[in-house]
Amino acid sequence: MPMSPKPYGLPWGMRNRDPGAPSLAAVPGPQDPSALGSPWPFKAAAGILAAPAIDYAGHLYVTTEAGLLHRVQPTGEGTEIYDAGSPVRTSPALVLGSSGTGNEGEPPGIGAVYLGDDAGFLHCVQGDGTLLWTLSPGIGQDAQGVPLRSDPVVHRAAGSSRSRIFVGCDDGRLFAVSETTAAAAATDWEYSVLAPLRTSPVLSADGMSVHLATADGFLHTLDALSGQLRHSPVKLSGTQLHTPALD
C-alpha cells in the first residue's frame, strides 16, 4: 500500500532520502509546478558542495566550505546556526524527532543534525544549532583526524533516543559511531578498504547490514553491529564512485 502523505509535508532527512538510499520520495510530488510556489535564491558566503536535508516543516539544512550550517526557511531566508570550524563538503543528516505539541498538522521537530568536516570531526547538533557532541572517529574527542567526505548515514531504532552513525573518511576507513549519552558518542568499530571513501554507506531496512561501494570496484557487505564482512567483497565492473541503493 502506498504511504499516505503527512499533513505537514515530506521530509528528506539525508542524502538519497533515508539510510537505504532509494533516492525516491515516498509519495508522488505535485503534478502542477505552480503548487511549488515562487522560486527564490539562497546565497551563502562560501561554496555549497553538497545537497541539503529537509525537515517536515520545509526547512533546508545546508553546509558550506566555510564550515557553516545554515537553516533556510521555506521562504528562502537563511540563518547560520552552527560553525564546524573546518570546511564541510558533505550533506547533513537529520534525525526527525517528535517534539512539539502533537497538534494535528504540526510538524515534528528535529532530534539531531549530523555532519562531518575536513578536520575529521563528526558533529551532532540540535535543530537550532546547539552543539551536543563532537568526535574524531577512531581517535577521540579532541584530536584532529582525516577528512570525513562521505555523507553520514544515521540509524535510530524505533523507540530509541540514541543513534548509530556510519561515515567514511579519506584514508579508506568506514566508522560506526554510537551515541553513549545525549551529549557523547564513541567509535564502535572501523573497517578499512584500499581507497578513499567518498560514497555513502547504505543500511538494510532492519539496520543490521551495511553496504559500501568502493572506488576500486568492490561492493562490501558488513555486519552493522560488529563491522565484520558478511561475505567476500563482490567485484563490480569499473570503479564505483556512487552510492549504491537498496530497493
BELFEN-V770277 format. One line per field, one symbol per residue. ss: DSSP state (H for helix, E for strand, - for the rest). psi: psi as a letter, one per 30 degrees, with the letter a starting at -180 (. if undefined). burial: # if it has 9 or more other C-alpha atoms within 8 Angstrom, else .. A space follows every 10 residues. Layout:
BEGIN
ss->???
psi->???
burial->???
END
This chain:
BEGIN
ss->---------- -E-E--E--- ---------- --HHHH---- ---------- --EE-----E EEE----EEE EE-----EEE EEE------- --EEEE---- ---------E EEEEEE---- -EEEE----- EEEEEE---E ---------- --EEE----- ---EEEEE-- --EEEEEEEE E--EEEEEEE EE-------- -EE-----EE EEE----EEE EEE-----E- ---EE----- -------
psi->kkkkklfglk liflkgelff hfgklflklk fjffffakll lkjlflkjgl kllkaeggkk jkllffgkkk kklfffklkj fkjfflkjgl klkkjjagla fgkkfkklak elkkkllffg kkkkllfgfk kellkjkfea efkkakkjgk kkkkkjlkfl gklkkkkllf ggkkkkkkke afglllkell kkaglkjflk lkklefgfkk kkklfgglkk klkfefgkkf lkkkklkalj glklkk.
burial->.......### ########## ###....... .......... .......### .######### ########## ###..#.#.# ##.#.##### ########## .....##### ########## #######.## #######..# ...####### ######.... .######### .######### ...####### #...###### ####..#### ########## ####..#.#. ..#..#..## #.###..
END
